[in-house]
């Protein structure tokens, strides 16, 4: 189906998300920090950036900003326990980014991802 770049610093969460999305037919490339994810997105295109907000080296909002400057068609979804941060206009997060607040069910994640990618 689609290529998804996942940036999530929690190892267990990253593995759960990757498995759920791969089971739904997507190709997932994952990283545990924003800096490594950004380096990869500079090398090849992705349909969706799925990123936590709070991460080491580069937070998810900065990652999303830089990634959408490279590829304005890139879709962005934040997965976070800090939804208010992503929704704050001062954060300069991409305006059409989706926010999925933790905790969420994996079925909800897959459904929201598929809605974004149609």
Backbone torsions as a table, in degrees:
resi	resn	phi	psi	omega
1	UNK	NA	-94.2	-175.7
2	UNK	-123.2	157.4	176.8
3	UNK	-94.2	125.8	-177.4
4	UNK	-120.4	132.8	173.1
5	UNK	-100.7	120.1	-177.8
6	UNK	-109.7	126.8	175.6
7	UNK	-122.5	110.7	-177.6
8	UNK	-150.4	124.0	-175.3
9	UNK	-82.3	-14.7	177.2
10	UNK	-84.8	115.1	-174.4
11	UNK	-58.2	-46.4	-179.0
12	UNK	-63.0	-45.4	179.8
13	UNK	-61.9	-43.4	-179.5
14	UNK	-60.2	-42.4	179.7
15	UNK	-67.2	-42.7	177.6
16	UNK	-59.7	-47.7	-177.8
17	UNK	-64.4	-44.8	179.7
18	UNK	-59.2	-47.7	-178.6
19	UNK	-62.5	-42.7	-179.6
20	UNK	-63.6	-42.6	-178.9
21	UNK	-72.0	-37.4	177.4
22	UNK	-67.3	-38.7	177.1
23	UNK	-61.8	-31.0	178.2
24	UNK	-81.7	0.1	174.6
25	UNK	101.3	5.0	-179.0
26	UNK	-91.8	156.2	171.8
27	UNK	-96.4	126.5	-176.2
28	UNK	-120.0	129.0	172.3
29	UNK	-114.9	122.7	-172.4
30	UNK	-122.6	152.0	180.0
31	UNK	-139.2	155.3	-178.9
32	UNK	-96.8	6.9	176.3
33	UNK	-156.6	158.8	-176.1
34	UNK	-68.2	-34.6	-177.5
35	UNK	-63.3	-47.4	179.1
36	UNK	-65.0	-38.9	178.4
37	UNK	-62.6	-42.7	179.5
38	UNK	-63.5	-41.9	178.6
39	UNK	-58.8	-38.8	-179.6
40	UNK	-70.3	-40.0	-178.0
41	UNK	-69.3	-20.1	174.5
42	UNK	-72.9	-22.0	-175.8
43	UNK	-91.4	-29.1	-175.6
44	UNK	-154.8	155.5	-177.2
45	UNK	-81.8	151.4	174.9
46	UNK	-134.0	155.4	178.3
47	UNK	-83.6	-32.0	-174.2
48	UNK	-143.5	137.7	169.5
49	UNK	-105.0	117.6	177.6
50	UNK	-111.0	112.1	-170.9
51	UNK	-138.8	141.9	168.8
52	UNK	-71.5	161.0	177.7
53	UNK	-90.2	-48.7	-175.7
54	UNK	-90.3	107.9	-179.8
55	UNK	-146.2	158.5	177.0
56	UNK	-75.1	159.1	173.6
57	UNK	72.8	-45.1	175.5
58	UNK	-156.0	123.2	-178.4
59	UNK	-75.2	168.2	-175.1
60	UNK	-64.9	-32.4	179.8
61	UNK	-69.0	-44.7	177.2
62	UNK	-63.4	-41.6	177.1
63	UNK	-58.5	-47.1	-179.3
64	UNK	-63.6	-41.9	178.8
65	UNK	-60.3	-49.9	-178.4
66	UNK	-66.3	-40.6	-178.2
67	UNK	-66.0	-39.3	-179.6
68	UNK	-76.7	-19.4	171.3
69	UNK	-69.7	-38.5	176.8
70	UNK	-68.7	-43.4	-175.6
71	UNK	-135.6	92.6	-177.6
72	UNK	-61.2	-19.3	179.2
73	UNK	-86.0	-6.3	-179.1
74	UNK	-64.6	129.1	175.7
75	UNK	-85.5	146.5	-176.9
76	UNK	-129.7	132.8	171.4
77	UNK	-130.1	127.9	175.2
78	UNK	-94.2	134.2	171.8
79	UNK	-114.2	118.3	-169.8
80	UNK	-159.6	155.5	168.9
81	UNK	-91.9	2.5	-176.0
82	UNK	-121.5	54.8	-175.4
83	UNK	-57.8	-35.3	-178.8
84	UNK	-60.9	-33.6	178.5
85	UNK	-64.8	-46.2	-178.6
86	UNK	-66.5	-33.8	-176.9
87	UNK	-83.7	-10.4	179.7
88	UNK	-68.9	123.2	-179.3
89	UNK	-58.3	-27.5	179.6
90	UNK	-69.6	-16.1	-177.9
91	UNK	-71.7	-20.3	-177.8
92	UNK	60.5	29.5	173.9
93	UNK	-68.5	150.7	176.7
94	UNK	-52.7	132.8	-172.0
95	UNK	-62.6	-32.6	-177.0
96	UNK	-95.8	14.9	179.0
97	UNK	-70.1	144.9	175.9
98	UNK	-94.1	145.5	176.9
99	UNK	-120.8	124.9	175.6
100	UNK	-115.1	115.4	-175.1
101	UNK	-83.1	136.3	174.1
102	UNK	-78.5	144.6	-2.5
103	UNK	-81.7	151.8	176.7
104	UNK	-140.4	160.9	177.6
105	UNK	-87.2	143.5	-179.2
106	UNK	-58.2	-34.2	176.8
107	UNK	-60.7	-39.1	178.7
108	UNK	-65.6	-40.5	177.7
109	UNK	-60.3	-50.7	-178.1
110	UNK	-61.0	-42.6	179.4
111	UNK	-62.0	-45.2	-179.5
112	UNK	-66.4	-40.1	177.7
113	UNK	-61.6	-46.3	-178.0
114	UNK	-66.2	-33.7	175.8
115	UNK	-64.7	-38.0	-179.7
116	UNK	-70.1	-29.1	-172.1
117	UNK	-93.0	0.5	178.6
118	UNK	-80.7	NA	NA
